[in-house]
Each structure stands twice: as C-alpha cells, then as structure tokens.
C-alpha cells in the first residue's frame, strides 16, 4: 500500500513538473489561449500575450501575423518603423539617450534612413581632436558673472581652417569645461565661442536642412541679432515638425547635458539653422598635424 502511494506521488509530481514546463501560460486562467512563444530574453523566459495583431515585447512592438518587429517603445509609447538591426562591437556612449534601443545598435537600427557622421572636426589617427596652443591664457567672464582663466588654443575644420577654442586647464570650475557649441562640435572638450561657429560650419562642409528633412544627428544653431550663433544643440528626434523635434546638449556653465524640445531650447532666438555633415571627420597623420599647427595663429 505504501509503495503504491509513493509511486502515485512520484508520478503526480513528475506530471505536474512536465505540465508546468510545457504550458507556462500565466493567462490561461483568464481565458486566453496559449500563443506562439515570442521572447525578448533570448529564450531565457517564455512570454505569452493576449490575442492581438500587435503586441509589446520588451522594448519593441511585434506583429504576430507577420512575425516581424514593426517598431520600438519610446517614452511616449509611440510606434515607429525600424529596419533590421545593425550592431557594433562596443556600446554607444550616448546609449542612455535611447534606452529603448540596443546600446550596440547603429543609427537607431536604421542605417538606411539615418546617418551618424559625428559632425565634428579634424582628428588624429587615434580619434583624438587635433588641438594646438602656444600656452597663452586669458581671463574670461560669463554674463552670469562667473570668471575663469582659460588657455587659448585651436582645433581645425576639415578644410584646415583653424578654429579658436578655450581650454579649461588652469583650474577653473567645471562649468568652464565646455559650452553649448563645445558640446555640439568638440565632444564637450573645449569652450567654443559664438563667433567661431560660422567658420567651423563652412570649413566642415555642413549642408543646410529644412525642418522636414532634419534627421537625428543634425545640428541646430539658434541665431540671435545679426545672425549670431547664440546657441547650438544636436537633434535627437524628428517627426517633420518643429514642435515634434527634440534636441540634446547644454548651455554655458552647465555641467550636465539634457534633452529639450527644439522650440523651447533657446526661447530668445530670432531664427534657427539646421546643418548636416554627410562626411566623417577628416583623419590626419602626424606629418599633416604638424602642417596644420604651423598654420594656426601664434597669438
């Protein structure tokens, strides 16, 4: 008798485990039938969803009829078409801006529609911005009243034009490390004054764009009186309208980058220009670097 009870207990337990492993449908008690399994965990977990043509799986929207990913989930729960994934061997350093996209993805998984040319300036063979200085320093004062002693130096546009920048290597506060233009065009390594922006845009062969043609990665330059480049940021989101455009960067003396609506990033602007660089930054060797440095102003 005891053997029979023990045998039935073992069989019942085995069947229960087997049933649990083969069904795993947490929605069954609610009346939903088991669906084909789709997973965003690479098979680690089985995931079931209610009967629908389009379901949300992790960070993407999946069409259960065509078995294709048709969009991604962003902060507004919108659906946007994306293409097949194109991956890189290292993560995007700005991946926290696009948390719904793989940090290894290039151009939001859509290299046909988007480009990521970086849009900055001449670099050496290791990817570093070419910078030269004779060590001259000067004290600068921001409209807010903050002052700092900064080193005066030069970086170079792709056509070789020297672009004056300020280097906060004399002990100034962190807010002087970079400004809006320095964030947009020099990786946030230097302070770039308003009057240097036109020469950089021309020397790097930027092309003007419309609001309708703007893409993530383009630069938006906010213009003041006399078309002075008062502010700049990088476009991160577009829908063909100014109201739907988002931009990323910072202002003078700020130490953290942030995302803003394009229409609210610089309220005092008289106009705005959208610029795109379709070619990668020019890369130069050591000999070419020496020639560039010889052409830089000495004062």
N, C-alpha and C positions, 0 to 999 in steps of 0.2 A: 504494500500500500504506500509506504513512504517513498519507495523507488518510483512508483507511478506519479505521485505528487511532485517529486523532484524533477522527473522527466517533463511533465507538463509545464512546470515553472520555467525550466530552461528553454523549452520550445516557445512558450509565450513571450519570454524576454527577447529571444532571437528574432521572432516575427515582428515584435514592436520596434526593435532597432532597425530591422530591414525596412519596415514601413516608413519609419521616420526618415531614413536615408533616401528613399525613393520618391517620397511625396514632397515633404518640406514646403508645403503651401500654406502659409500663415493666413491666407484669405479664404481657405476652404470653408471654415465655419461661418463665414459671412455670405456664402453662396456663390463665390467666384470660382470658376473652373480653372484648373491648372493651365498656365500658358507655357509657350516655348520659353526656355530659360535664356534671359539676356543678362549679362553681367558687366559691371564696371570695375570688378575686383580681380580680373584676370582668372576667373574660375575659383577663387578662394571661397566665395559665397555664392549661393544660388539666389536669384532675385526674381520675384513674381510681382506682376502688376495687374490691375484691373483691365477688363476688356476695353481697349481703345486703340484707335489707329496710331496715335502719337502718345508716347509715354516718356516721363522724365526718368532717366537712369543716371545717377551721379551728377555729372556736370554737363550732360548732353541730352538732347531730345532725340528719341529713336522712333522710327516709323515701323510698326510691327507688320505692316503689309508688304513693304518693300525691303525690310531688313537692312535699312540704311540709317546712319546718323544724319539728321537733317538740320541740326542747329545746336547751339550751346545755351546754357542757362547763365544769364548775367544778372546783375543786381536788380534790374527792373523786370526780370522774368520774361525777357523778350526772346523770340526765335529768330535767329539769323542763319542764313545758309553758309555752310563752310565746305571746303574741299577736303580731299584726303590729307592725312597728316604728313608733314614733312618735319623730320626730327633732327636735332643737333646732338653732339656728344657732350655738351655742357649746358647747364641751365641758363635761361635768360636772366641777366642780372636785374631786370625790371619785372620779373615774373609776378611780384606781389601786386602789380597793377592789373594783371589779367588772371586772377586766381581761378577762373573757370576754364582756363586753357592750360594744357601741359606745359611745365616750365622748360621742356625740351623742344617745344614747337617753334617753328619759324613763321613769322608773319601771320599770327592767329590761325595757323593751319591752312592758310590760303595764299600761297606764293604767286598764284596767277593774278589775283586781284590786288594784293598788297605788296609793297616793297619795303625793305628796311635798310636803306643805304647808309644809315648813321647820320649823314648830312653834316659832317663837321669839317675838320681841316687836315693839313698835311701831317703824316705820321711817319715814324721811323719803321724799320723792318720788324720791330718787336711790338708795334701797335701804339707806341707812346707818341703823344703830341710833341712835335718839334718846337722847342722853346729856346730862346736865346736872350741874354741880358748882359749888360756891362756892369751890373751891380748898382746902378743908380737907384735911389729911393726918393720918395717924396711923401708928404703928409696930405691925406685927402679927408674931406669932411662930407658926410652924407647929409641930405636935407633934414634928417631927423636930429642932427646934432652930433652924432657919433663920428669919431675921428680915428684914423689909423695910419701908420707909416707902412707903405707898400713898395715893393720892388717893381720897377718899370721894366717890362720885357716885351718880347714879340713872338707871336706864332705866325703861321703862314697859310694864306689861302692856296688853293690848288694851283693857281697861276703864278705863285711865287710872291704875291703881294704881302708885305709884312703888315701884320695886324697888331696894334699895341694892346697889351693886356697888363693887368696888375696882379702881382703875386703876393699873397699874404704869408710871407715867410719871415716877417720881422716881429712876430709876437702879437699881432693884432687879434681881436676877438674873432670867434668862429664865423660871425655874420659877414666878415670881410673876405671870407674864402672865395666866394663867388656871388654873382648876382643873377638876374633873370637871363641875360644874354650869355653869361658864362655857363649857366646850366644848359641852355639850349644848344650852344655851339662848341663848348670846350670841355665837355664831360664834368662840368662843375669844378674844374681845377683852377680856373682863373677868373678875375673880375674883368668884364668886357664892357667898356663904356659905350653909350648910345651912338657916339659919332663914328665908331669903328664898324658898326653893323653893315652899312651900305657897301663898304669896300669888301667885306667878307662875303656877303651875298653875291656880289658881282664876280669876285675872284674865284668863288667855288662853283660858278655857273648855275646858280639856282634859277628855276623857272617859275614864273608866276602862275598861280592856280585860281580857279573860282571856288566858291563855297560848294558848288555842286560837284566839282571834280576832286575836292580835297580827300586825302586818304590819311589813315593813321601813319605817323612818322613825318608828315609835313610840318613845317614851321609856320607859326602865325606871329606876325610882327605888328604890334599895336603902335599906331602913328599919332603923334601929337601935332602941335603947331609947327608949320614949316616942314611937315612930313618927317619930323624927328622920330627915330625908333626908340620910343619910350619904354617898351616892354616887349618881351617875346616868350613864347612857350611852345611846347611840342604837342601836336594834335594826337589824341589817343582814340577818339571815337567820332565818327561822322555818320550822318543819315541824309546828307544833301541839303540840310538847312543850317543856318547859323544857330538857331535855337537848340538843335539836337547835337551840336558839336561840343566835345569835351576836350580840355587841354590840360597839360601836366607841366609843372615846373615850380619856380619860386620867384619871389621878389627880392629886392635889395635888402641885405642884412638878415633875411630869413635864413634859417638853418635846416628847414625841412621842406622837401618838395610836397606838392599837393595837387589834387585834381579839381578843376573848376569848370563851370560852363563857360564856353568861349565868349558869350555875350556879357559875362559878369567878371571876367578875369582882370579887365582894366577899364573900369567904367568911364574914365575921363578921355578915352581915346577918341580922336576925331575920325579915324579910319583904321582899317586893318589890311595887311597884305599877307597872303598865303603863298609860301615859297616851297619848292621841292627840288631836291638834289637827286638826280637819277643815277649818278655815278658814285662808286665808292670813294672814300678819301684817298688822295694820292699818297702812295708809299714811296719814300726816297731812301737811298743808301747813304752811307757815311760821307762819301765824296760830295753828293748832292746837298747834304745837310750843311756842309762847310760853305758851299757856294751861297746857299740861302742866308746863312748867318752873316756872310760878308756884305750882303745887300741890305741888311737891316740897319735902320738909323742908329747912330752911335750916341745919341743923346735922348 
